[in-house]
């Protein structure tokens, strides 16, 4: 035996009168706004549709009208008709076609809804509620609110950034001596020419050259190069 899933096919015209209306969305405020537009004086049985078979979050509200109820439904509400105890859109037809006995063998709840996107959903009559219940506050619960646990403590305030080891006064003096000695050695090499320098030039030339070298030591680097 081949199992064929029961689906809906859209018809070009309504196939049955409207006996229920679906308000899509999960916002109770939107449900109340739509119900009070056209069904304020009716004792409607309300059923909340889940988002899917595995997700119980509300996705819509089906408002089932009492027998022989006539109203001007709001445009946002989708009209549903009924075949036996199965509710489906008024312009939808079952596929494959079933006899009343075959359809009854597939429906195991008091109220059955075949939604085009969600599929078949079943309710007991005791699942129905009325509009005033949407407006009533939830019952009070006795809950102890003094059981909070301390969270993660915030980090301490940053005061300063310091090295792992602070230099001593002696370290500072020794570093200063090393720097001064390095400068003296470099200047000494320029200020005191070698013996070859003395032999190749006359005393007058040596004096002029020494003055020129001493002058270049204090000039900026770009001027010396040019």
DRENPAZA-767335 format. One record per residue (C-alpha): residue number from 1; x, y, z. Coordinates in steps of 0.2 Angstrom, whole numbers, plus 5000, padded with zeros to 4 digits. Example, Ala and Ser with C-alpha at 12.3 -4.5 7.8 and 13.67 -1.06 7.14 Angstrom:
<sites>
+-----+------+------+------+
: pos :    u :    v :    w :
+-----+------+------+------+
:   1 : 5062 : 4978 : 5039 :
:   2 : 5068 : 4995 : 5036 :
+-----+------+------+------+
</sites>
This chain:
<sites>
+-----+------+------+------+
: pos :    u :    v :    w :
+-----+------+------+------+
:   1 : 5000 : 5000 : 5000 :
:   2 : 5007 : 5017 : 4995 :
:   3 : 5004 : 5031 : 5008 :
:   4 : 5000 : 5048 : 4999 :
:   5 : 5001 : 5063 : 5011 :
:   6 : 4985 : 5073 : 5012 :
:   7 : 4988 : 5091 : 5005 :
:   8 : 4978 : 5106 : 4999 :
:   9 : 4975 : 5113 : 4982 :
:  10 : 4969 : 5131 : 4979 :
:  11 : 4953 : 5133 : 4970 :
:  12 : 4948 : 5147 : 4959 :
:  13 : 4932 : 5150 : 4969 :
:  14 : 4926 : 5147 : 4987 :
:  15 : 4920 : 5129 : 4990 :
:  16 : 4912 : 5131 : 5007 :
:  17 : 4905 : 5144 : 5018 :
:  18 : 4916 : 5152 : 5031 :
:  19 : 4914 : 5145 : 5049 :
:  20 : 4930 : 5151 : 5056 :
:  21 : 4944 : 5164 : 5053 :
:  22 : 4962 : 5163 : 5055 :
:  23 : 4972 : 5178 : 5062 :
:  24 : 4990 : 5176 : 5057 :
:  25 : 5005 : 5181 : 5068 :
:  26 : 5010 : 5177 : 5086 :
:  27 : 5006 : 5194 : 5093 :
:  28 : 4991 : 5193 : 5105 :
:  29 : 4988 : 5212 : 5103 :
:  30 : 4985 : 5210 : 5085 :
:  31 : 4973 : 5195 : 5088 :
:  32 : 4963 : 5206 : 5100 :
:  33 : 4963 : 5221 : 5087 :
:  34 : 4956 : 5209 : 5073 :
:  35 : 4944 : 5200 : 5084 :
:  36 : 4936 : 5216 : 5091 :
:  37 : 4933 : 5223 : 5073 :
:  38 : 4921 : 5210 : 5067 :
:  39 : 4918 : 5197 : 5081 :
:  40 : 4916 : 5208 : 5097 :
:  41 : 4898 : 5202 : 5100 :
:  42 : 4901 : 5184 : 5096 :
:  43 : 4906 : 5170 : 5108 :
:  44 : 4920 : 5163 : 5098 :
:  45 : 4930 : 5148 : 5102 :
:  46 : 4949 : 5152 : 5100 :
:  47 : 4963 : 5140 : 5096 :
:  48 : 4981 : 5145 : 5096 :
:  49 : 4991 : 5137 : 5081 :
:  50 : 5009 : 5132 : 5084 :
:  51 : 5023 : 5137 : 5072 :
:  52 : 5026 : 5119 : 5067 :
:  53 : 5025 : 5101 : 5074 :
:  54 : 5041 : 5104 : 5084 :
:  55 : 5040 : 5123 : 5088 :
:  56 : 5026 : 5127 : 5100 :
:  57 : 5028 : 5146 : 5098 :
:  58 : 5012 : 5154 : 5092 :
:  59 : 5010 : 5157 : 5074 :
:  60 : 4991 : 5162 : 5073 :
:  61 : 4974 : 5161 : 5081 :
:  62 : 4959 : 5152 : 5074 :
:  63 : 4942 : 5159 : 5079 :
:  64 : 4928 : 5147 : 5077 :
:  65 : 4911 : 5155 : 5076 :
:  66 : 4895 : 5148 : 5084 :
:  67 : 4882 : 5140 : 5073 :
:  68 : 4873 : 5151 : 5060 :
:  69 : 4884 : 5165 : 5065 :
:  70 : 4885 : 5179 : 5051 :
:  71 : 4897 : 5193 : 5052 :
:  72 : 4908 : 5205 : 5041 :
:  73 : 4925 : 5198 : 5045 :
:  74 : 4941 : 5209 : 5044 :
:  75 : 4951 : 5208 : 5028 :
:  76 : 4967 : 5202 : 5038 :
:  77 : 4957 : 5187 : 5044 :
:  78 : 4958 : 5171 : 5032 :
:  79 : 4941 : 5162 : 5031 :
:  80 : 4941 : 5144 : 5035 :
:  81 : 4927 : 5132 : 5031 :
:  82 : 4923 : 5114 : 5038 :
:  83 : 4922 : 5097 : 5031 :
:  84 : 4915 : 5086 : 5046 :
:  85 : 4927 : 5091 : 5060 :
:  86 : 4941 : 5097 : 5049 :
:  87 : 4944 : 5116 : 5046 :
:  88 : 4953 : 5121 : 5030 :
:  89 : 4953 : 5137 : 5020 :
:  90 : 4936 : 5140 : 5010 :
:  91 : 4945 : 5140 : 4993 :
:  92 : 4956 : 5125 : 4996 :
:  93 : 4951 : 5107 : 4991 :
:  94 : 4958 : 5091 : 4998 :
:  95 : 4970 : 5081 : 4987 :
:  96 : 4969 : 5066 : 4985 :
:  97 : 4950 : 5066 : 4986 :
:  98 : 4943 : 5056 : 5001 :
:  99 : 4926 : 5049 : 5006 :
: 100 : 4919 : 5055 : 5022 :
: 101 : 4923 : 5038 : 5030 :
: 102 : 4942 : 5039 : 5024 :
: 103 : 4943 : 5057 : 5030 :
: 104 : 4936 : 5052 : 5047 :
: 105 : 4948 : 5038 : 5049 :
: 106 : 4963 : 5051 : 5048 :
: 107 : 4956 : 5063 : 5061 :
: 108 : 4958 : 5059 : 5079 :
: 109 : 4954 : 5075 : 5088 :
: 110 : 4939 : 5085 : 5092 :
: 111 : 4944 : 5100 : 5082 :
: 112 : 4956 : 5097 : 5067 :
: 113 : 4964 : 5111 : 5057 :
: 114 : 4973 : 5108 : 5040 :
: 115 : 4985 : 5123 : 5038 :
: 116 : 4993 : 5126 : 5021 :
: 117 : 5010 : 5128 : 5028 :
: 118 : 5010 : 5120 : 5045 :
: 119 : 5000 : 5104 : 5041 :
: 120 : 4987 : 5095 : 5051 :
: 121 : 4984 : 5101 : 5069 :
: 122 : 4973 : 5093 : 5082 :
: 123 : 4964 : 5101 : 5097 :
: 124 : 4953 : 5095 : 5111 :
: 125 : 4937 : 5105 : 5114 :
: 126 : 4945 : 5109 : 5131 :
: 127 : 4959 : 5118 : 5122 :
: 128 : 4947 : 5132 : 5117 :
: 129 : 4947 : 5149 : 5126 :
: 130 : 4937 : 5165 : 5124 :
: 131 : 4942 : 5183 : 5121 :
: 132 : 4941 : 5189 : 5139 :
: 133 : 4955 : 5177 : 5143 :
: 134 : 4967 : 5186 : 5132 :
: 135 : 4964 : 5202 : 5141 :
: 136 : 4965 : 5195 : 5159 :
: 137 : 4981 : 5196 : 5168 :
: 138 : 4991 : 5180 : 5172 :
: 139 : 4989 : 5172 : 5189 :
: 140 : 5001 : 5178 : 5202 :
: 141 : 5015 : 5166 : 5207 :
: 142 : 5024 : 5165 : 5223 :
: 143 : 5042 : 5166 : 5218 :
: 144 : 5057 : 5169 : 5229 :
: 145 : 5068 : 5183 : 5220 :
: 146 : 5082 : 5183 : 5233 :
: 147 : 5092 : 5168 : 5226 :
: 148 : 5102 : 5178 : 5214 :
: 149 : 5120 : 5173 : 5213 :
: 150 : 5135 : 5185 : 5212 :
: 151 : 5141 : 5187 : 5194 :
: 152 : 5159 : 5190 : 5188 :
: 153 : 5168 : 5204 : 5197 :
: 154 : 5173 : 5218 : 5186 :
: 155 : 5192 : 5220 : 5184 :
: 156 : 5201 : 5232 : 5195 :
: 157 : 5204 : 5250 : 5190 :
: 158 : 5220 : 5254 : 5180 :
: 159 : 5230 : 5266 : 5190 :
: 160 : 5247 : 5265 : 5182 :
: 161 : 5258 : 5255 : 5170 :
: 162 : 5275 : 5251 : 5178 :
: 163 : 5290 : 5240 : 5172 :
: 164 : 5293 : 5224 : 5181 :
: 165 : 5310 : 5230 : 5188 :
: 166 : 5313 : 5249 : 5192 :
: 167 : 5330 : 5256 : 5188 :
: 168 : 5341 : 5262 : 5203 :
: 169 : 5350 : 5278 : 5204 :
: 170 : 5366 : 5269 : 5201 :
: 171 : 5360 : 5262 : 5185 :
: 172 : 5355 : 5279 : 5178 :
: 173 : 5372 : 5286 : 5182 :
: 174 : 5381 : 5271 : 5174 :
: 175 : 5371 : 5273 : 5158 :
: 176 : 5375 : 5292 : 5158 :
: 177 : 5394 : 5288 : 5159 :
: 178 : 5393 : 5276 : 5145 :
: 179 : 5384 : 5288 : 5134 :
: 180 : 5397 : 5302 : 5138 :
: 181 : 5412 : 5291 : 5135 :
: 182 : 5404 : 5285 : 5118 :
: 183 : 5403 : 5303 : 5112 :
: 184 : 5420 : 5308 : 5119 :
: 185 : 5428 : 5293 : 5109 :
: 186 : 5420 : 5298 : 5093 :
: 187 : 5425 : 5316 : 5095 :
: 188 : 5442 : 5312 : 5100 :
: 189 : 5445 : 5302 : 5083 :
: 190 : 5440 : 5318 : 5073 :
: 191 : 5449 : 5331 : 5084 :
: 192 : 5466 : 5322 : 5085 :
: 193 : 5472 : 5318 : 5068 :
: 194 : 5484 : 5303 : 5066 :
: 195 : 5503 : 5305 : 5062 :
: 196 : 5500 : 5302 : 5043 :
: 197 : 5489 : 5318 : 5044 :
: 198 : 5503 : 5328 : 5052 :
: 199 : 5516 : 5322 : 5040 :
: 200 : 5506 : 5326 : 5024 :
: 201 : 5501 : 5344 : 5028 :
: 202 : 5511 : 5359 : 5034 :
: 203 : 5507 : 5367 : 5051 :
: 204 : 5496 : 5380 : 5043 :
: 205 : 5486 : 5367 : 5032 :
: 206 : 5484 : 5356 : 5048 :
: 207 : 5477 : 5371 : 5057 :
: 208 : 5465 : 5376 : 5044 :
: 209 : 5459 : 5358 : 5041 :
: 210 : 5457 : 5355 : 5060 :
: 211 : 5446 : 5370 : 5062 :
: 212 : 5435 : 5364 : 5047 :
: 213 : 5433 : 5347 : 5054 :
: 214 : 5428 : 5354 : 5071 :
: 215 : 5416 : 5366 : 5063 :
: 216 : 5408 : 5351 : 5053 :
: 217 : 5405 : 5341 : 5069 :
: 218 : 5392 : 5354 : 5075 :
: 219 : 5383 : 5356 : 5058 :
: 220 : 5367 : 5347 : 5053 :
: 221 : 5369 : 5331 : 5043 :
: 222 : 5361 : 5337 : 5027 :
: 223 : 5372 : 5352 : 5027 :
: 224 : 5388 : 5342 : 5028 :
: 225 : 5382 : 5330 : 5014 :
: 226 : 5379 : 5345 : 5002 :
+-----+------+------+------+
</sites>
